[in-house]
Amino acid sequence: DMKIAVIGATGYVGNAVVKELAARGHKVTAFARNTGKVFAADNVNAVAADVNATDFADKLQGLDAVVSAFNPGWNNPNIGADFAKGAAAITEAAKAAAVPYLLVVGGAGSLYVAPGVQLVDTAEFPQEIFAGANAARHLLTDLRDRRDVNWAFISPPAMFYEGSPFEPKGEYRFGQDDVLMAGDAPAGIHVDDLAKAIADDAEKKAHLFQRFTVAEV
């Protein structure tokens, strides 16, 4: 088993990742602003944390990997600025704590739909989430050339599924920088399969200094 932390542990993706890692028997540190909402298990330690606090790096000491599913909330009117500030704080804390592998969950918006054209810049992209997606794109740009922090960056596909009638498939396929397609439409994934892909990657540390994406098979 490994010691793996999840930042944003009560969010949509973060919660699914905590459950997946716990089911695999890892020692999970679940960072959240509201620890009462963290998935409860014997091997999940819920820790109240503010990523912008000066002592946050101390909380990342001794971990094998950190998954950052940080999101200041899609309904937050300052999401762009808050995401940028929080993400930068997480990156610097991971650097200071010499985290072996920081896997950032960074949105589909930075994936390419054509040469030089990212999803976030297309006319179809929902403007209400543009600020957050744009901030995540800038984070990837900032990380690309960095070798002082052990980063990896996963962009989920353009669509998520959960609940009935959708069932997780237990498998997924990889992509790199382009939106994965299912025929003529962007591909999707069940959130539990996304969590599986994230847990697999955190265990294997398979994409150091790379961005990748996944989608259903």
Secondary structure, 3 states (H helix, E strand, C coil): CCEEEEECCCCHHHHHHHHHHHHCCCEEEEEECCHHHCCCCCCEEEEECCCCCCCHHHHCCCCCEEEECCCCCCCCCCHHHHHHHHHHHHHHHHHHCCCCCEEEECCCCCCEEECCEEHHHCCCCCHHHHHHHHHHHHHHHHHHCCCCCCEEEEECCCEEECCCCCCCCCCCEEECCECCEECCEECEEEHHHHHHHHHHHHHHCCCCCCEEEEECC
